[in-house]
């Protein structure tokens, strides 16, 4: 076996799920940083109105404060994934701290959390990826972002997603903002614009696509895993393309 092939196999083995190759018209909407007592219930109503299912990557500290919302999300038929205890950038802390971040979040989400993990900010390195693997998690990032952590117009966000969405896409959105997302802009903690963008998107695309959870999406085709390594000081705007 050549060194190049061995390296490719190693990278795939610890690869991060970014999307699914499928001919079926299915897409996964994902929401990070919640649950939020105001915005998460409103989002659930929007999703239900359009018969859409989604995946919520929850922060453990928020979930512990609002266990009733964790239960509600699960009861509405959505998937719940792990987004660490308090949203630290994983490459900036030790392996022991990373593993405890994941374990603490797991406890807060029990019994509704699934073995899905999204690193805060998309930041991860080889060591943090191995920590998630060691704890039995599949790491899921995304193939599309709406930049909804900044002050964006709802129509702009909906159009940005609509322009690039395709079968098997994984879309990253936020039902809450737990920490500052980007040094170059003021975080938009009010989620009303994101909720409106989601509603606009579903109004336009629900007749064409079926919106499903990440676990369901993975059953509809070939799961694509990429070697996703992004350190804290790298430019967020290029993350979705640095596979």
N, C-alpha and C positions, 0 to 999 in steps of 0.2 A: 504494500500500500504506500503510495507516495505521500510526502509530507503535506502537500496541498490537499489531497483527499482526506487525510487524517484530520487536518485543521478544519475542513469544511464539516466533517461529521461531528467534531467536537463543538463547533459553533451551533450546529443544528440541535444537538442534544441539550444545550442550555439556551436555545433560541427563545425569543420572545414572540408571542402570538400578536400579529398585527392585523390580519384580516383572513378571510377564507376565500379560496377559489371555488366558485360555484356558478352554475348556469341558472340557478333558481333566484327569483327576485326577492331575496331576503337581506335584511340589513340589521345591524345591532347598534342601537343608541345606548350610550353609557354616560352615567352621571357621577361625578366625583365630589368628594369633600363633605357630603351630608352625613346624617340627615339634618335638615333645618326645620324648626317648628312651624315656620310660615310658608316657606317655598316648596318643601317636599310634598306636603299634602296637595297643594295646588297643582304641582306637576303630575302627581298621580291621577288627579281628576282629568287633566288634559290627555294623558296617555289612555285612560279608560274610555274617554269620549271617542277616541280614534281607534280603539281596539288594538293598541300597541303595547308591547311588552319591552322592558328595558333591563339594564344591569346597573346596579348602584354600587359603586366602590366607596364604602363608607369609612370615615375616620373613627377610630375606636372611642376617642374621648367624647365625640359628639354623640355616638351611638349609645354610650353609657348614660348620657344625660337624657336621652329620648328613646328608651327601649320600646315604647309604644309605637314609635314610627318605624323602627326596625321590623317589628311584627306586622305592622300595616303594609309595608312594602312587600314583604313575603306573602302575606295573605292576598294581595292584589295580583299575584302571579309573576312578580319580577324576581330576578336573581340578585343576590347580594354578595359582593366581593370585598376583600380586605385592602385597605388603603393606609395601613399603619395606624399606630396609636394617636400620634399628634403631628403627622405630616412633615417629618424632617426629611431633608435630602439624604438619601441612604449612603452615597459615597463619602459623605462628610462625617460619618460616625463609625464606630467599631462594629465588627461582626457580631459581638455579643449584644450590643445595643440594637442592631438591626433585627436580630432574631427576637429580642424581647418586644420590639415595636410590633412585629407581626403577631406574636403570641398574645400580647395584651389586646390587640384589636380582635383577634379570634375569640377571646373570652367575652368581649363586649357584644359581639355579633351572635354568639351562641343562643339558640340552636339553629339559627337561620343562615349563617354564613356558609358560603361554598368555598372550595379550594381554588379560588381565583384571586390573583393579587395584581394590583397596579402600583408601581413605585411612584411616590409623590413627585410631581413636576416631570415625570418621565425619566428622572435621574437614576441611573444604575450603572454599575461596573461589573466586572466578572465575579468579584467576590460577593456582591449583594445578590446577583442572580443565583449563585450557588446556595446562598442562605435560603432564598425562597424555595429552591428545589429541595434542599435538605428538609424543609418543613412541609413538603408535600404539595406546594402550590404551583399552579400554572400561571406564568406571568403574561398579562394581557396589556398591551398598550393601545395603539389605534392606527388608523390609516387616514383619518380626516379630523381636523379640529376647526372650531368656529371662532376661536379667540374670544370666547365669551367671558373671560376673566377681566377684560378691559371694557371700556365704555363703547360698545358697538351698537349700531342701529339694528333692531330685530330683522328688518327686511334684508339688510346687508349680510347678517349671519345666515339666514335661511338660504339666500341666494348663493353664498359661498359653499355651503354644503351641497345644495342641489346641483351646482355646476360640476362637482367632482364625484358625487355619490355613484356607486355602482353595486351590482350584486356582490355580497360578501363584505361590504365595507363595515368597519368599526368606527363609530363617530364618538369623539370625546367632547362632552359638555359638562356643566357644573350646576347642581342644584344648591350649592353653597360655595363660598370661598373661605377656606380655613386659614390659609396664610397668604402673604403677598406672593403673587405669581411671577411677576417680572419687574426688574429694576427700572425699566425704561417707561413704565406707565403706572398710573394710579389704579389699584385694583377696584373693580366694580362689584362691591359687596351686595348691592341690590340686584336681585335675580329676576325682576319683572321683565326685563328686556329678553333674557334667555327664555323665560317661559313663553313669551309672545313669539319668539323665533321658533321654538319647538312647535307651537300650535300652527304657525304659518307653514312650516315644513311638512307637518303631517297632513294639513289640509291639501297641500299640493301633491304629495307623493303617496298617500295611503292607498290610492286606487292602483298604483303601479307596484309598490313594494310592500312586503309584509315585514313589520318591525318586531324583532324577536330578541330573546335574551342571548347572551354570548354562548352559554352551553348549547342552546338550540341551534344557533348559527353554526357551531362547530360540527353539528351532525349533518349539515347540508352540503358538505364538500370537503376539499382538501385544506386543512389548516396550514396557514403559511407562518413559518417561524423565521425570524430574522435575528441576526447578531446585533442587538441594540445596546450600544454602550454610549451613554451620555453623562458627562461629568457636570458638576454644578455650574461651572463658569462658562459652559458652552451656550451658544445662541439658541434660544427656544424655537425661534421661527423656522429653523432647519431640522428640528427633531424628527418630524414625520417622514423626512426624506433621507435620513442618515441610517439606512438599513444595511 
